[in-house]
Amino acid sequence: MRPIRLAVIFDQQIRAGGGYQQALNAALLTKNLSEHMVQTFFFTTLEENVSTLVGHGIQAELIQLSFFQRARMYLRRLVTFGRILKLLKRLERYSPFERRLIQQNIDLVYFLAPSSWTRDLDEINYITTVWDLSHRDDPEFPEVRWNRQFEARERNYRALLPRATAIFVDSELGKKNVVHRYGIDEERVHVMPFQAAAATRESKETGSRSSIDVRAKYHLDVPNVFYPAQFWAHKNHVYLLEGLRALEQQYGLRIGAIFSGGDQGNLAYVKSYVRKLDLEDRVRFVGFVENEEIPELYRQSVALVMPSYFGPTNLPPLEAFELGVPVLYSDKSGLRDQVGDAALLMDLSDPVSMADHLKNLIEDPGLRSKLVEAGKERLKYFDSMDRVGILKRVLEDFRRRRQTWE
């Protein structure tokens, strides 16, 4: 059998945070595939990604579509009436995106992140990725409801999932949700657990350390916790702030916080909450941070505190485990399954539970050591999963099917 020609689509912005890092992890995974089985071609729709990917040894080709090409693709997605759709396809059989891939004789497309581009493929097969279905788990949040995002995500998933050759999800709960909510056959859904960011894993493996003094750089005179997250409402920054205030009021312990991440519409509100709780002297907003600094923000913190509502899995706990940092995490279905007994679980209805955990962590060095060791063991569990093997089996199955037509 000839190798299949696989197009890997990387369309995440570097400032997307965890989404970018997980897409990069998946891209690097494909470099372990045998050339006898697959010829891999990398594409990106964002010019800024071309040079960034070169730094990771990935040569990506830029797909640039004009305004009119994108408009035609959008129109094709909107059309649901059979006769109109047939007329459109008679005038233009392939979308501009699919035509570009056909010119490269691509057999299969691998979308590293959830993407609406899947809806522009009529004839080429594809693998897609589903990170979460949190719009169904927690539909109350404004980012789910603004601009009819709930309806848009539902429309997208119902269009792309049934036609996918394979679907990669982050966890067993993620698989269960895809099968149950969208009627997908179980054998087409494959669990591919998250990994810590490539830069974090490299920092651990090489033992490299930055000379940065975090507290000096950000003018903090107290120890701090760290929370890397975009400023969405569901990230629940206000819970962390209430937990810091409760820690001081209940136990007289003053702890600060460093927040990294971009504004997705909720930053001004979080800053107003800092002022409301009189925490301005010990809360820092550092925005987008370069990869080299991230490991030290973890290492020099009391703990990673992540009270997010969305899951079922997230990258920061894995990064904290890699770097030997205790984790405080949401006590929610799926999220608690990700960390097992390697994290202290917070009751999101009660910020005092966060304060209690921090007090115990500060006053009991043995607890810190126990959590660090448990984090290492939890990583061994995830590392034991043969991610490359999972990907190979999916591709080999497609390869055998592909040889049945010209």
Secondary structure, DSSP 8 states (H G I E B T S, - for coil): ---EEEEEEE---GGGTHHHHHHHHHHHHHTTS-TTTEEEEEEES-HHHHHHHHTTT--EEE----HHHHHHHHHHHH---HHHHHHHHHH-SS-HHHHHHHHTT--EEEESS--GGGGG-SSSEEEEEE---HHHH-TTSHHHHGGGHHHHHHHHHHHHSTT-SEEEESSHHHHHHHHHHH---GGGEEE------HHHHHHHHHT------HHHHTT-SS-EEEEE--B-GGG-HHHHHHHHHHHHHHH----EEEEES-BSS-HHHHHHHHHHTT-TTSEEEEES--TTTHHHHHHTSS-EEE--S--S--HHHHHHHHHT--EEEE--TTHHHHHTTSSEEE-TT-HHHHHHHHHHHHH-HHHHHHHHHHHHHHHHHHHTS-HHHHHHHHHHHHHHHHTT--
